[in-house]
Amino acid sequence: MRQALRIMAAVLLALAAVGTGWVVLYRVVPPPLTALMVIRTFDGAGINRDWVPLDAIAPALVTAVIAAEDTKFCTHNGFDWAAIGDALDGNEDGGPMRGGSTISQQTAKNAFLWPDRTWVRKGMEAGFTALMEALWPKRRVMEVYLNIIEWGDGLYGAEAAARAWFHKPASALTRREAALMAVVLPNPRRWSPAAPTPFIARRAAVIETRMGVVRRDGLDGCVTGSRGG
């Protein structure tokens, strides 16, 4: 029994070391592929992506995704406990966990894991999120997030998305375009920022209003350097 426990402890330590090393590597090296990209490729989609540094992405897009996805991004430690509590309350029937994910958690899921809603995956996501928050600055979290998330069928990252949807680099996105891109993130394979439905257009207008609050209150300051006021 003791031998089995020692072996189990050694395996867990080895896995922790590998995970930590992986997170350290991605602090400086762009993730070459994600599990989602591979899955979509097997489904018949291509991979259209173009990694760019955060400084080559319009600050409006940073503000828009914070306004749409995670207004506490600059102040939380990777987890929005109130949102997680709401998600748990909504899953008391024992179904798969849903909702409550921060930008940090979404980055961990996309960079290191695979897309499903099982408790095992969510547990691993929590571990990688904690490591990222400990080892990466917030700007790096946002940079990786904006470069690897799905923005259409086979379309990944802000640069490829901006060129596909608006025929311009991510650095040239307007506030309206940034809001439209942020709005479609929950369902990027069905919703188009370039040809928004009335629902998407209305949601984008709401996000534009929220962007003003985010800027005013400095809620994107850890990335853009704004202080509000």
N, C-alpha and C positions, 0 to 999 in steps of 0.2 A: 504493500500500500504506500509506504513512504517513498519507495523507488518510483512508483507511478506519479506521485505528487511532485517529486523532484523533476521528473521528465516533463510533466505538464507545465511546471513553473519555468523550466528552461525554454520550452517552446513558446510560452507567452512572452518571455523576455526577448527572445529572438524576433518574434513578430513585432513587438514594440520597437525594437532597435531598427528593424527594416522600415517600419512606418515612419519613424522619426527621421531616418536618413532620407526617405523619399520626400518628406515635407521640406527638409533643409535643401535638397536638390532643386525643388520647384520654386524655392525662394529666388533663385537666380537664373534658372533655366526654364524656358517656356515649355509647358506640357506638350509633347509631340502629338499625342492622340488622346482621346478619351474613350471610355467604354461605349458611351452613347454613339460616338462617331463610327466605331466598328460595327455596332448593331445596325445602325442606319445603312451602312455600306452593304451589309448582308441583305438588307431589305430592298436594295436596289438604288439607294440614293448615293450621290457622290459626296465628296468632301470639299467644300468651297470655304477656305479660311485664309486669313492673312494677318498674322500676329503683328501688332503695332504697340509701341510703348504708350503708357497712359497719357503722356504729354501730347500724343498725336490723336487723342480722342477729345472731342468737344466737351468742355466742362458741363455743358447743358445736358449731355447724356448721363453723366455721373449724377447730377442733380435729379434727373428724371427717374432713374432706376431707384435711387434712394427714396424719392417721393412715392413711387409706385410699389416698391417691394419691401422696404426696410428703413423706416424713418429713424430708427434707433441705431443704425449701423455704426455711427461714430462713437457711440457711448456704451454699447453692450460689449460683452466679452465673447461674442460669438453666438449667444443664445438670447432670445426674447422670451423670458420665462412666462410672461403674461400670455403671449400668443401660444406658447406650448401648452399652458394650462387650458386655454380655450379649446385647443385641438384635442387634448386628452378628454375633456368633458364631452366633446362631440363624438368620441370613439369608445364610450363606455360599453358598447355592445360587444366589444372584443374584436372588432374588425381591424384592418391595417391602419397604422397611424397616418394621419394626413394633416397638412397645414402646419403653421407655426415656424416654417423655415426662414431663417435670416439669409442675407446675401452670403455671409460666411459659410453657413451650412450648405447652401446651394453650390458654392464654389468647391467645398470639400467633396460633395456628392459627385459633381461633374469631373473634377480633376483626378480623384482617386478611386471612385467606386462605380457602381452600375445603377441604372434606373429601375428601382422597384420600391415598394412601400412596406416591406417586411420589417419586423422589429430588429432582426439581426442587422440588416443594412442600416437602419436608423441608429443602432448602437455604434456601429463602426463609423458612421458619419459624425456622431458626437465626438468620438475619439480624435478623428482627423481635424474636426473643427477646433477642438481645444488645442491641438498641436499647432495648427495654423495661427491661431490667435496669439499663442505664446511666442512663435518664431518668426512670424511675418508682420511687417507694419500694415496698417489698414490700406495704404495706397497699393501695396502688392496684392492684397486680397481683391481689391476692386479691379486692378489691372488684369489679373488672371480671370476673374469673373467675366469681364467685358470682352475678353479674347476667346473664351471657350464655350460660352452658352449658345444654345441653339436659337437661331433667329429665322428659321425657315427650313424647308426640306433640303437637307444636305448643306445648310448655310450656318456657319459658326463664326461668332465674334463680330464686334462692332464694325470693323473695317470692311469685311466682306458683305455684311448686311447693308451698310450705308451705300456701298457701291451698287449692290444688287437692287435695292429698293429705291434709292434716290439719285443714283449715278453721280455720286460725289464721295470724297473721303470722309471718314468719321470725324476728322478735325473740322469739317465745314458744316456739320449738322446744325440746323436752326433749333430754337426752343420747341417749335411745333413738331418738327420731325423727330426730335429726341423724345418728346412725349408720346408720339405715335409708336415709336420703337419700344418704349418701355411698356406701353399698354398691351402689346401683343405677346409679351414674354410668357404669360400663362398658357398660351396655346399657339405657338409660333408656326405650326404647320398648317393651321386652318385660317389664321387671321393675317391680314396683310397691312402693314403700315402705309404702303403706297396706294392701296385701294381700300380705304377703311369703310366698313359698314357704318350706318348711322350710330349704332351702339358704340363702336370703337371710336368714332369721332367725338361723341359725347364724353366718353371716358378719358380721351386725350385732353379735352378741355378741362376736366376735373384735375388731371395730373398737372397741367400747366399752372393751375391755381395753386396746387400744393407745392409745386416747384418754387413759387414765390415765397411761400412760408418757409420752405427748407433753406433757401438762400438768406432770407431775413433773419432766421434764427441760428444760422451757422451750422445746420444739421449735416451739411456736407463738408464742413471745414477740415476734417481729418484727411480729406482727399484733395479738395480744391484750394484749401488755404483760407477760405472765407471765414469771417468771424461774426457775421450777422451785423445788426445795427442799422 
